[in-house]
Amino acid sequence: MKQNKSDIPLKTMERLVTYRRLLQYLASEGRAFVFSHELAKLANNTAAQVRRDLMIIGHHGSPIRGYGVRPLAAHVDRLLAQHEPSRVALVGAGNLGRAILAHVGFQLPGVTILAAFDSDEERTGRVIAGVRCYPVRELESRVVELGINLGILAVPAAEAQEVAERLAAVGVTGILNFAPVPLRLPQDVVVDEVDIGLKLERIALCRQ
């Protein structure tokens, strides 16, 4: 029976994205098989959780050899390919935004950054890392025109909430927020916060 993405818990789907990336890395290193405890260590997870996740998607390994790396990667890839392609807009084309464009404008399956927005006229009207940068005043019209469904915020903290609300109001259902401030949005908008300063501070404290 064909496995449907909608049948799988969201947290499992999130872990599958991580597993896929790790399996692709292992395949590039020439690994043919991987045990659940090895994949768990790479994913900062437990072997039991890995086995549960893979059982949910109907993939079983061998007690002797573990999981076939390439077959498992292909299985996960087919499953994740069922979702609606992510059409992404980046808001904030400063130093951080340009770094994100240069890094994410790469080989992410099913994810395409179609537009960037900024309030600085020196950055608009240009193509940055292959992405056209528009004035932020055109945000709503361009998001609708391009069918954007996911946003990346690389704006100052004081601007993040307003920009996020503008994106949500025109149909964006997922936001990756690099601004160091929590967002308050409707429950049907998925938000993930990436506070680089906070993560660095945590690492610095933990190593002391």
Secondary structure, DSSP 4 states (H G I P E B T S, - for coil): -PPPGGGS-HHHHHHHHHHHHHHHHHHHTT--EE-HHHHHHHTTS-HHHHHHHHHHTT---BTTTBEEHHHHHHHHHHHHTTSPPEEEEEE--SHHHHHHHHHHSS--TTEEEEEEEES-TTTTTSEETTEEEEEGGGHHHHHHHHT--EEEE-S-HHHHHHHHHHHHHTT--EEEE-SSS-----TTSEEEE--HHHHHHHHHHHT-
